Structures are given as structure tokens and as C-alpha cells.
Amino acid sequence: MAIGLRRLMCLALLVSATATCGDDDVDALCEDGHCACEGDECVCPSTGDCFIECRADCELSCAGSGDCNFDCGEGCLVECRSSGNCAVEVGEQGSVRCLGAGDCDVHCPGACAVACEGSGDCNVSCGERAADARECGDRLLACGDCP
């Protein structure tokens, strides 16, 4: 009986820690179980790590002290302004702003722009072979043409 109750509690905890935010195009998993999402706009919580996946045209933001992992499709806008690290996979015509103290690792399989304005390391790789990004000005990198 105790084992069955323990399994049920673990399942309930897992379900409560997984928040599906906004439309069917956004899935979020936040360490503390809370994601501030409305439609295709999501902000990671102020503490704890989070993972957000969005298929297209999303606005994602990492605002707290935890690490954020974003996977988003075409036309996505991402802002990392936290003290945690930010790992981003952004689709075609995506835009990323790294403003925080944490490191920012960005991979763009297509054309994208990344503004590296924070104090952490900013690493941008392009395409399937992870080629280096092109410098387009002061702290602005791009995969493809410069914006």
C-alpha cells in the first residue's frame, strides 16, 4: 500500500511540475512548477531552472537566477537577462538578446541575429555543422546576412 501511494505522489508531483503554457505550440517545464506564460509569450520564473519549447513566433524570456534552456522555431524572439546560463536553439529569422550575467550559448540552424550585450560569455554557432557566426558590429553576431 505504501509503495502504491508513493508512486501516486511521484506521478502527481511530476504532473504539477510540468506546465503546458499558452497555445498548443508552447511546452514549458519549470523547476518550481511555475511558468509565467500567456499565449506564445513565456518568462522563466525568478528562481529555478526551466526549459521552454516553442514551435514558432514565440517571445521567451529568462529573467531569474536559474539556468534557462529554450528551443524555439521560426521567428522566435528570446531575451536572456538572468544571472543563470542560457542555452538557446532558435529557428530561421530568430532573434536573441543576451543581456545578463550568465553565459549565453546560441545555435541557429538558419538565419538569425544575436546581440551579446551581457557580461557573460556569448557563443553563437550556425547551421548543422556549427560554423562560426559572422560579426555584424559591436556585440552583434549573425548566422546568415547581418541585420
C-alpha positions in Angstrom: 0.0 0.0 0.0 2.8 2.4 0.9 4.6 1.7 -2.4 1.4 2.5 -4.4 0.8 5.7 -2.5 4.5 6.7 -3.1 4.1 6.1 -6.9 0.9 8.1 -7.0 2.6 11.0 -5.1 5.5 10.9 -7.5 3.2 11.0 -10.5 1.2 13.9 -9.0 4.5 15.8 -8.4 5.6 15.2 -12.0 2.3 16.4 -13.4 2.4 19.5 -11.2 6.0 20.3 -12.2 5.1 20.2 -15.9 3.2 23.3 -17.1 1.8 23.5 -20.6 1.7 27.2 -21.3 -0.3 29.1 -23.8 -1.4 27.5 -27.1 -0.5 24.0 -28.3 2.7 25.5 -29.7 4.3 26.1 -26.3 5.5 23.5 -23.7 7.3 24.5 -20.6 9.0 22.7 -17.7 10.0 24.8 -14.8 11.8 23.5 -11.7 9.5 25.2 -9.3 6.3 24.3 -11.3 5.5 27.9 -12.3 6.0 29.5 -15.7 4.5 32.9 -16.5 3.0 32.3 -19.9 0.3 34.0 -21.9 -0.3 32.8 -25.4 3.1 32.5 -27.1 4.9 34.7 -24.5 6.7 32.9 -21.6 9.0 34.1 -18.9 11.0 31.7 -16.8 10.5 32.0 -13.0 12.7 34.2 -10.9 14.4 31.2 -9.4 15.0 27.6 -10.5 15.9 26.2 -13.9 13.5 26.0 -16.8 13.0 24.5 -20.2 10.6 26.0 -22.8 10.0 24.7 -26.2 8.0 26.7 -28.7 7.5 25.8 -32.4 7.2 29.3 -34.0 6.7 33.1 -33.4 7.3 33.0 -29.6 8.6 35.5 -27.2 10.6 33.8 -24.5 12.5 35.4 -21.6 14.9 34.2 -18.9 14.5 36.7 -16.1 15.7 35.0 -12.9 18.7 33.4 -11.3 18.2 29.9 -12.7 19.5 28.4 -16.0 17.2 28.6 -19.0 17.1 26.2 -21.9 15.0 27.4 -24.9 14.2 25.5 -28.1 12.1 27.6 -30.4 11.3 27.7 -34.1 10.9 30.2 -36.8 10.6 33.9 -36.0 11.2 33.4 -32.3 12.4 36.3 -30.0 14.5 35.3 -27.0 15.8 37.5 -24.2 18.2 36.2 -21.6 18.6 38.8 -18.8 19.2 36.5 -15.9 22.3 35.6 -13.8 21.9 32.0 -14.8 23.2 30.5 -18.0 21.0 30.5 -21.2 21.1 27.8 -23.9 19.1 28.6 -27.0 18.2 26.8 -30.2 16.5 29.3 -32.4 14.9 28.9 -35.8 15.0 30.8 -39.1 14.7 34.6 -38.6 15.1 34.3 -34.8 16.5 37.0 -32.7 18.3 36.6 -29.3 19.4 39.2 -26.8 21.9 38.1 -24.2 21.7 40.8 -21.5 22.5 39.0 -18.3 25.5 37.9 -16.2 25.2 34.3 -17.2 26.7 32.6 -20.3 24.7 32.5 -23.4 25.1 29.6 -25.9 23.0 30.0 -29.0 22.7 27.7 -32.0 20.9 28.8 -35.2 20.4 26.3 -37.9 19.3 29.1 -40.3 19.5 32.9 -40.4 19.3 34.7 -37.0 20.8 37.6 -35.1 22.3 37.6 -31.6 23.0 40.7 -29.5 25.7 39.9 -26.9 25.2 42.8 -24.5 25.6 41.0 -21.2 28.6 40.3 -19.0 28.7 36.5 -19.6 30.3 34.6 -22.4 28.3 34.6 -25.6 28.8 31.7 -28.0 26.9 31.5 -31.3 27.1 28.6 -33.8 25.4 28.4 -37.1 24.0 25.6 -39.3 24.1 21.9 -38.9 27.9 21.9 -38.9 28.0 24.6 -36.1 30.0 27.1 -38.2 31.1 30.3 -36.5 28.7 33.3 -36.6 29.5 36.5 -38.5 30.4 39.7 -36.6 28.0 42.5 -37.6 29.0 45.3 -35.4 29.6 46.0 -31.7 28.5 42.9 -29.9 26.1 41.8 -32.7 26.5 38.4 -34.3 24.5 36.8 -37.1 24.1 33.5 -38.8 23.5 34.4 -42.5 23.3 38.1 -43.5 23.8 40.9 -41.0 20.5 42.5 -40.0 
